[in-house]
Each structure stands twice: as structure tokens, then as C-alpha cells.
Amino acid sequence: MSIKHIVEAGRWVLIASGLAGIVALYHHFPRANNTTVSLTLLLLVLVFAGSWGLRYAIGASLAAALLFDCYFLPPVGTLTIGDTQNWIALFAFLGTALYASHLASRIREESHEADSRRLESEMLYRLGRQLLQPENVAQLLNFIPSSVANAFNSPAVTLYLADGDRIYLSDPKRISSPNVAWKPDDTPDTPSPELTRAEMVRDLREAMLHPVTNSTADGFPAVIPLRVGVRPTGVVLLETTSLSRETMEALSGLVSMSIERAEALEDSARSKAAKETERLRTALLDSVTHELRTPLTSIKASITSLLSQQALDAPARKDLLTVIDEESDRLNHLIEQAVEMAQLDANKVQLDLKPQSIAGLIYIAIEQSRSAQPSRDFRVSLSSFLPNVLADKAWIEKVLVNLLGNAMKYSPQDQPIFVSADPQKEMLSISVADRGTGIDPLEEGMIFDKFYRGPSQRNQVSGTGMGLAICRAIVNAHGGTIGVTSQLNHGSVFTFTLPIARPN
């Protein structure tokens, strides 16, 4: 005998015991009138109806009516009734018991249904939050079956998408089919019957064209088609799970919208990346074309002058050769910047990280920069007890030279350039400040982008827009940060950090 049958038999025994107890109780109190007895029996019937349902309440009502007739309506001890009013009382009691049982049972069922809807709503809410976590479509599609299975306590969930006939499983060893029922003795390793993938795809394609179907007692899974508008896109199968139709339709909409949202985000990201790529390509072409054409034009003009004018004196020839030499260096610098940017983007740079004195690096960079403007005033403010930084000497020198070069280009020659360094917990902060034109607040977040140059300086100061992008890539590779604070017509302060070298 199963547990279900034992529970059912126990309930009937309790009903019989309760009715017998009431009859025995009022037989010991002969002064109790029939109204008191009938109300007590009716109360017991209502308790059974509210606790166990209408079936038990009907049985209890019929038994209570018989007991009421036999033991409390004259002639007592028989099932016959001598007085017409007693017949009316008996049928009134029976009718009241049956109707009250129906109402109590209905309230119980509606309460149970409300609880089920609440639980299903909570499951949908938790599932909705979980489906927001994956960052791309592929991750989401692999995440959906297991999330649905966990949310609705299903042993196996199958997700099928018509686009590409893709199948995703919560349990890789168990594939559900809308046309094949799983038996209780089936195991994930030995499903019966076995289906080929072609047969499975055919069944799933048919299932996504049908309406929502709940699980059946025969073991067929719940079938939840997925649609975008009126267009079917796939289907979800849930095994051994009974859900309301409204919940299954909500689940269908939730899964469909999650997939559509992820695809829309990916499309938006691809579109944004394509636009950014096109912007960078245009900026690169504009910048490189302008920056390469200028020195090439000077070199070409100088060479043409040397070839066409044989009577040039020595100073004139020297001036033309100097122009060729300087513009060649400029071309070489542009090519070096492009190569460095490509290496940093591809993470092909191997840093030789060693403890370095930041003061030494700063003075080396100043000496390299002073050759361009010998009269420039550099003011250095350093503590005598600055800790060493963990850095690659050559690359950090490039950062300092680039920042100093920018300060020199964008500030008047009679204005000084300030360099300082301060320790901040485990990092050392290095700043390069000028008293130049400053940077518009709207541009501060873009000046470290590749090939970006402010519109106000684009046609006034030569440059490729790669210097600050190279600085940011180098500093980031060292584990530091770089930023700028600026005020229009008052100057800018570029600050970057490097990790402090810990003593061994």
C-alpha cells in the first residue's frame, strides 16, 4: 500500500472518530437540543472541508446526517422519522452541510491557487533577475535551461531555437521530446526510446507551432513555444513540472525578451564598435596624411632646390640639408609612434620592471626635452625621500618626454613647466603642469583616445593624437592610472601613478 493510500485511510478514520465522538459526547448530555448537535456536526464538517477538500466533506456530511437522524431525531435508534418537521430539519442540515462544505472547499482551493500563483510569480521574478546576468547571447543561451530548471524545480529543461536548429540542455545527458514520454524508471544515461537529432529537431519544430501545453500524467513534458510578435522562434520543454497557463505564457515572454534584449545589446555594441572603427580610421587617415605630407613636402622642396640650383652657396646648401635632416627625424618619430601604439595595443611589449629612481627618470626626460626649447624653465619639486618605483626605465621616460613635450607645445615659451612627485599609499603620483590654454571640460575624457585632437588646437599645433594614447597604454601596463585636470586659459595638470617598489 502506498503512502497516499495510507494517508487517505487515516483521514477517513479521523472523520469517523470525530463524528462518533460528537455522538457519544451529546449522549452523555441529554439536555443538549437538536440545534446544538446539528451545529456541532456542521462545524466538524466545515473543518474537514477546509482542511482536506470537498470529497471528504461530502462523505462526512452524509455520515453526519445519518447519525443525526439515528441518534437525535425521534424515534431515536432508527433511521425512520416520525415528524414532518424533523424531515425538514434533517434535509436542512444535510443541505447546509453540503453547501457550506462546497464553499469551504472552494475557499481552500482558491487560497491554494493564490499561493501557487504567488510562488510562480516569485519564481518568474528570480528567473528574470538571473537572465540579466549573462553578458552576451552565447552565454545567455547556455544559461537559460539551467536557470529555468532551478527556478521551477524541473529535472530537465530543453531550449530549442529555430535559427540554426540549436538545442541547449540543462542536463547534457537528458534531451526532452514533445512526442516522447519519459518513464519513471528511465535514467539519464539510458533514455527510452532513443531519438536521433534529426527526429528531435523535427519534433521540436512542430512543437513551437502549437499553443502552450502543460505536463501530463503520462510523462510528456510541458511545451512552451517562444515567439517574437507572431513569429515562432523556438520552444522550451520542462519535464515533470505543472504550471498555470498564465505562468507558462509569462515564462515564454520572459525567455523571448531576454534573448531579444541580449541580441539587441550585441547588435548595438557591434554597431558602436563599427562606428568607432570608422571614426578611428578616418582620424588616422586625416592625421597621418597631414603629418606625413608636411615633412615630405619640405624634403621634396629641399631636394628639388638642391638638384635644380647648382649655384647655391655653402650656407644655402646647409640650410636645405638641415631641413631634410629635421623633417626626416620628424618622419622617423611618426613611424616610431605608430609602431609603439601597435605593439601596446597587441600587448606585445615585454616590460623590464625594476626599482627605479623617479627623480633620475624625471631629470633625464627634462634634458631630452630641453633640446627642443633650451630657454624653457623647468621647475622640479621633489621630496628628498621619494621611494623607488617599479617601472621599465625606457617606457616611463617616453611617458615623461611625451607629457613634457605636450606642456611645451600648448603653453607660451616664457611660462615655466612644473614637475612634482608625491607618494600616495602604495603608489607614487607624478604630475606635469603648465600654464597654457587649458582643455575644455568636455574634451578631458577624450584626449587619451587614439588620434583625438581638440578642435581648437588641431590646426594650430602639429601632432598625430597618439602621444597621450601611448602614455595611457604604458601607464596601464605598469598597473597605474593617468588623468588630467584643467582650467581654460589657466593651464593643465597631467598626473600618472606608478606602483612603489617594495624592498625585498
GIWOMO-V921399 format. One record per pair of residues at least 12 apart in sequence whose ideal C-beta (glycine too) atoms are under 8 Angstrom apart, sorted by the first residue. I is the first residue (numbers start at 1). J is the second residue. D is the distance in Angstrom with one decimal. If there is no record, write none. Layout:
[[I	J	D] [I	J	D]]
//
This chain:
[[11	52	5.8] [11	56	6.0] [12	56	7.6] [12	59	7.4] [15	48	6.1] [15	56	6.4] [15	59	6.7] [15	60	5.0] [15	63	7.2] [16	63	7.4] [18	44	5.3] [18	48	7.9] [18	60	7.9] [19	41	7.1] [19	44	6.9] [19	60	6.9] [19	63	5.6] [19	64	5.9] [19	67	5.8] [22	37	7.4] [22	40	5.5] [22	41	6.0] [22	44	6.4] [23	67	5.4] [23	71	5.4] [26	40	7.5] [26	72	7.4] [27	71	7.0] [34	68	7.8] [34	72	5.4] [34	73	7.0] [34	89	6.8] [37	68	6.6] [37	72	5.2] [38	68	6.2] [38	72	8.0] [38	89	7.4] [38	93	4.8] [41	64	4.2] [41	67	7.4] [41	68	6.2] [41	93	7.5] [41	97	7.5] [42	64	7.7] [42	93	7.0] [42	96	6.3] [42	97	5.5] [42	100	6.6] [44	60	7.0] [44	64	7.3] [45	57	5.7] [45	60	4.9] [45	61	5.3] [45	64	6.0] [45	97	4.8] [45	100	7.0] [45	101	5.7] [46	100	5.6] [46	101	6.9] [46	104	5.2] [48	60	4.9] [48	101	7.7] [49	100	7.2] [49	101	4.0] [49	102	7.7] [49	104	3.7] [49	105	4.8] [49	108	7.3] [50	104	4.5] [50	105	7.4] [50	107	7.1] [50	108	5.3] [51	108	7.7] [53	105	5.4] [53	108	6.7] [53	109	7.7] [54	101	6.0] [54	102	6.2] [54	105	3.7] [57	97	7.8] [57	98	8.0] [57	101	3.3] [57	102	7.8] [57	104	6.9] [57	105	6.0] [58	98	6.6] [58	101	6.4] [60	97	7.9] [60	101	7.7] [61	94	6.4] [61	97	3.9] [61	98	5.3] [61	101	5.8] [62	94	7.5] [64	93	7.7] [64	97	6.3] [65	90	6.2] [65	93	6.2] [65	94	4.4] [65	97	7.1] [66	79	7.0] [68	90	6.7] [68	93	6.1] [69	81	6.4] [69	90	5.6] [73	86	4.6] [73	89	7.2] [73	90	6.4] [74	86	7.0] [116	244	7.0] [117	244	6.7] [117	246	7.7] [117	247	7.5] [120	243	6.3] [120	244	6.5] [120	247	4.2] [121	247	7.8] [123	151	4.7] [123	152	5.8] [123	247	7.9] [124	151	7.7] [124	247	6.8] [124	250	5.6] [124	251	6.6] [124	254	6.3] [126	151	5.9] [127	147	5.9] [127	148	6.6] [127	151	4.2] [127	251	7.6] [127	254	6.6] [128	254	5.7] [128	258	7.9] [130	143	7.6] [130	147	4.8] [130	151	7.5] [131	143	7.3] [131	144	6.9] [131	147	6.5] [131	254	7.0] [131	255	7.6] [131	258	4.2] [132	258	7.7] [134	262	6.8] [136	262	6.7] [136	266	6.2] [137	259	7.1] [137	262	4.6] [137	263	5.5] [137	266	5.6] [140	258	6.4] [140	259	6.7] [140	262	4.7] [141	159	6.9] [141	161	7.3] [141	166	7.2] [141	168	5.4] [141	259	7.2] [142	168	5.9] [144	159	5.3] [144	168	6.6] [144	236	7.9] [144	255	6.1] [144	258	7.2] [144	259	7.8] [145	157	4.3] [145	158	6.7] [145	159	5.0] [145	168	5.2] [145	169	5.7] [145	170	3.8] [146	170	4.6] [148	170	7.2] [148	236	6.7] [148	238	6.9] [148	251	7.3] [148	255	7.4] [149	170	4.0] [149	171	7.7] [149	238	7.7] [152	238	6.2] [152	241	5.2] [152	243	6.7] [152	251	8.0] [153	241	6.8] [154	170	7.6] [154	238	4.5] [154	239	5.6] [154	240	6.6] [154	241	4.4] [155	171	7.2] [155	174	7.5] [155	239	5.5] [155	240	6.0] [156	169	7.3] [156	170	5.9] [156	171	4.8] [156	174	4.4] [156	175	7.9] [156	176	5.7] [156	188	7.9] [156	221	7.9] [156	239	4.7] [157	169	7.4] [157	170	4.2] [157	176	7.5] [157	236	6.7] [157	237	6.8] [157	238	5.5] [157	239	7.4] [158	170	7.7] [158	175	6.0] [158	176	4.3] [158	204	7.7] [158	221	7.8] [158	236	7.2] [158	237	4.3] [159	234	6.8] [159	235	7.9] [159	236	5.5] [159	255	7.6] [160	201	7.6] [160	204	4.1] [160	207	8.0] [160	208	7.0] [160	234	5.1] [160	235	5.1] [160	236	7.8] [160	237	7.7] [161	226	7.8] [161	233	6.4] [161	234	4.1] [161	259	7.8] [162	205	6.6] [162	208	6.5] [162	232	6.8] [162	233	5.9] [162	234	5.5] [163	233	6.9] [163	234	7.9] [165	201	5.0] [167	197	7.8] [167	200	7.1] [167	201	7.5] [167	204	7.4] [171	188	6.1] [173	188	4.0] [173	189	6.1] [174	188	4.4] [174	191	6.6] [174	239	8.0] [175	191	7.3] [175	195	7.3] [175	200	6.2] [176	221	4.7] [176	237	4.0] [176	238	7.9] [176	239	5.5] [177	195	5.8] [177	200	6.1] [177	203	5.4] [177	204	7.8] [177	221	7.8] [177	237	7.6] [178	203	5.4] [178	204	6.8] [178	206	7.3] [178	207	3.9] [178	213	7.9] [178	220	7.1] [178	221	6.7] [178	223	5.1] [178	235	7.6] [178	237	6.3] [179	203	4.9] [179	206	7.9] [179	207	8.0] [179	220	7.9] [180	193	6.4] [180	195	6.6] [180	203	7.8] [180	220	7.9] [181	216	7.8] [181	218	5.0] [181	219	3.5] [181	220	4.9] [182	219	5.1] [182	221	7.9] [182	239	6.5] [183	219	6.3] [184	219	7.7] [204	235	5.6] [204	237	7.9] [207	223	5.0] [207	225	7.0] [207	235	4.9] [207	237	7.5] [208	225	4.7] [208	226	6.8] [208	232	4.7] [208	233	7.5] [208	234	5.8] [208	235	3.9] [209	225	7.2] [209	232	5.9] [210	223	6.7] [210	225	6.7] [211	225	7.2] [212	224	5.7] [212	225	6.8] [212	245	5.9] [212	248	4.7] [212	249	5.9] [212	252	7.0] [214	242	6.2] [214	243	6.7] [214	245	7.1] [214	248	7.0] [215	238	7.1] [215	239	7.3] [215	240	6.3] [215	241	5.8] [215	242	5.4] [219	240	7.7] [221	237	4.4] [221	238	5.8] [221	239	4.6] [221	240	7.7] [221	241	8.0] [222	237	6.9] [222	238	4.4] [222	239	7.8] [222	241	5.8] [222	242	7.7] [222	243	6.5] [222	248	6.5] [223	235	6.3] [223	237	6.1] [224	236	4.4] [224	237	7.5] [224	238	7.0] [224	248	5.0] [224	249	8.0] [224	251	5.9] [224	252	4.9] [224	255	7.9] [225	252	6.4] [226	252	5.6] [226	255	5.9] [226	256	4.8] [226	259	7.8] [227	252	7.0] [227	256	6.3] [228	256	5.8] [228	260	6.2] [233	256	6.7] [233	259	7.7] [236	251	7.1] [236	252	7.1] [236	255	6.1] [280	450	6.1] [280	451	6.1] [283	450	7.6] [283	451	3.7] [283	452	7.0] [283	465	6.8] [284	450	7.9] [284	451	5.4] [287	451	5.2] [287	453	7.4] [287	464	4.9] [287	465	5.6] [287	466	8.0] [288	334	7.6] [288	338	7.8] [288	464	7.0] [291	334	5.6] [291	462	6.8] [291	463	7.5] [291	464	5.3] [292	331	6.9] [292	334	6.6] [294	327	8.0] [294	462	7.1] [295	327	3.7] [295	328	7.4] [295	330	4.7] [295	331	5.0] [296	327	7.7] [296	331	7.3] [298	323	5.6] [298	324	7.8] [298	327	4.6] [299	323	7.4] [299	324	5.3] [299	327	4.9] [299	328	6.7] [299	331	8.0] [302	320	4.2] [302	321	7.5] [302	323	4.8] [302	324	5.0] [302	327	7.9] [303	320	8.0] [303	324	6.8] [305	320	5.6] [306	320	5.5] [306	321	7.8] [334	464	6.3] [337	464	6.2] [337	466	4.8] [337	467	7.1] [337	470	6.6] [338	466	7.1] [340	398	7.6] [340	470	5.6] [341	450	6.8] [341	466	5.4] [341	469	6.5] [341	470	5.7] [341	473	7.4] [344	470	6.6] [344	473	3.9] [344	474	6.8] [344	477	7.0] [345	473	7.2] [349	395	7.5] [349	477	6.7] [351	392	4.4] [351	395	6.7] [351	477	6.1] [351	478	7.0] [352	392	5.0] [352	393	7.5] [352	394	7.9] [353	390	5.2] [353	391	6.5] [353	392	5.9] [353	478	7.5] [354	390	7.3] [354	391	7.5] [354	392	7.7] [354	393	7.3] [355	388	4.1] [355	389	7.3] [355	390	6.2] [355	501	3.8] [356	388	5.9] [356	389	5.6] [356	390	7.6] [356	391	4.9] [356	393	5.6] [356	396	7.1] [356	501	7.6] [357	386	7.7] [357	388	5.8] [358	382	7.8] [358	386	5.8] [358	388	7.4] [358	389	5.3] [358	421	5.4] [358	428	6.1] [358	430	6.4] [358	498	7.4] [359	382	5.3] [359	386	6.2] [359	421	7.5] [361	391	7.6] [361	393	6.7] [361	396	5.5] [361	397	5.9] [361	400	6.2] [362	380	6.4] [362	382	7.3] [362	400	6.2] [362	419	5.6] [362	421	7.2] [362	430	7.4] [363	380	7.4] [364	397	5.9] [365	397	5.5] [365	400	3.5] [365	401	4.9] [365	404	5.9] [366	378	5.0] [366	380	7.3] [366	404	6.7] [366	419	7.2] [368	397	7.5] [368	401	5.4] [369	401	5.9] [369	404	4.3] [369	405	6.1] [369	408	6.5] [372	405	7.3] [372	408	6.6] [373	408	5.6] [373	413	6.1] [375	413	6.7] [376	408	6.1] [376	413	6.4] [376	416	7.8] [376	417	6.6] [377	415	7.9] [377	416	4.0] [377	417	7.2] [378	404	7.8] [378	416	7.0] [378	417	5.3] [378	419	6.6] [379	416	5.0] [379	417	7.1] [379	418	5.1] [379	419	7.2] [380	418	8.0] [380	419	4.8] [380	420	7.5] [381	418	6.9] [381	419	7.2] [381	420	4.3] [382	419	8.0] [382	420	6.9] [382	421	5.4] [383	421	7.4] [383	422	7.4] [383	423	7.9] [386	421	5.8] [386	423	6.9] [386	428	7.0] [387	423	6.0] [387	428	6.6] [387	500	4.8] [387	501	6.9] [388	500	7.3] [388	501	4.4] [389	428	5.1] [389	498	4.2] [389	499	6.7] [389	500	6.1] [389	501	6.0] [390	478	7.5] [390	498	7.0] [390	499	5.0] [390	500	7.2] [390	501	4.3] [390	502	8.0] [391	478	5.9] [391	498	5.4] [392	478	7.3] [395	474	4.9] [395	477	7.7] [395	478	7.8] [396	474	7.2] [396	478	7.5] [396	498	7.1] [398	470	7.0] [398	471	7.8] [398	474	6.6] [399	470	8.0] [399	471	4.8] [399	474	5.3] [399	475	6.4] [399	496	6.6] [400	430	7.6] [400	432	7.4] [402	467	4.4] [402	468	7.1] [402	470	6.6] [402	471	5.2] [403	432	4.3] [403	471	6.6] [403	494	5.1] [403	496	7.9] [404	417	6.5] [404	419	7.7] [404	432	6.1] [405	467	7.1] [406	467	6.4] [406	468	7.2] [406	494	7.4] [407	432	5.6] [407	433	7.5] [407	434	3.9] [407	436	7.1] [407	492	7.7] [407	494	7.7] [408	434	7.9] [409	461	5.2] [409	463	7.3] [410	434	6.6] [410	436	4.2] [410	437	6.1] [410	457	6.8] [410	461	6.6] [410	492	7.5] [411	434	4.0] [411	435	5.6] [411	436	3.2] [411	437	7.6] [411	491	6.8] [412	435	7.6] [412	436	7.3] [415	434	6.9] [415	435	4.3] [415	436	7.2] [416	435	7.4] [417	432	6.9] [417	433	7.1] [417	434	5.4] [418	431	7.6] [418	432	7.4] [418	433	4.2] [418	434	7.6] [419	431	7.1] [419	432	5.6] [419	433	7.8] [420	433	7.7] [423	500	6.6] [424	497	7.1] [426	499	6.4] [426	500	5.7] [427	480	6.7] [427	497	4.2] [427	498	6.7] [427	499	6.0] [427	500	6.4] [428	497	6.5] [428	498	5.3] [428	499	7.8] [428	500	5.5] [429	495	5.8] [429	496	7.6] [429	497	5.1] [430	495	7.0] [430	496	5.8] [430	497	7.4] [430	498	7.1] [431	493	5.5] [431	494	6.9] [431	495	4.5] [432	493	7.4] [432	494	5.0] [432	495	7.9] [433	491	6.4] [433	492	7.1] [433	493	4.3] [433	494	7.7] [434	491	5.0] [434	492	6.0] [435	490	7.0] [435	491	4.2] [436	491	5.3] [436	492	6.5] [437	456	7.5] [437	457	7.7] [437	488	7.1] [437	489	6.3] [438	486	4.7] [438	487	5.2] [438	488	4.2] [438	489	5.7] [438	490	5.6] [438	491	5.8] [438	492	5.7] [439	454	6.8] [439	484	6.6] [439	486	4.0] [439	488	7.5] [439	492	5.5] [440	454	6.9] [440	456	7.6] [440	488	6.6] [441	486	7.6] [444	484	5.7] [444	485	7.9] [444	486	6.3] [447	468	5.6] [447	484	6.8] [448	468	5.0] [448	469	6.0] [448	471	7.6] [448	472	4.6] [448	482	7.0] [449	465	7.9] [449	469	6.4] [450	465	6.8] [450	466	6.3] [450	469	4.3] [451	464	6.9] [451	465	4.1] [451	466	6.6] [451	469	7.6] [452	465	5.2] [452	469	7.9] [453	465	4.5] [471	496	7.1] [475	496	4.8] [475	497	7.5] [475	498	7.5] [478	498	5.6] [478	499	6.9] [479	498	7.9] [479	499	5.4] [480	496	5.8] [480	497	4.2] [480	498	4.9] [480	499	6.7] [481	496	6.8] [481	497	5.3] [482	494	7.2] [482	495	7.1] [482	496	3.9] [482	497	7.7] [483	495	5.9] [483	496	7.7]]
//
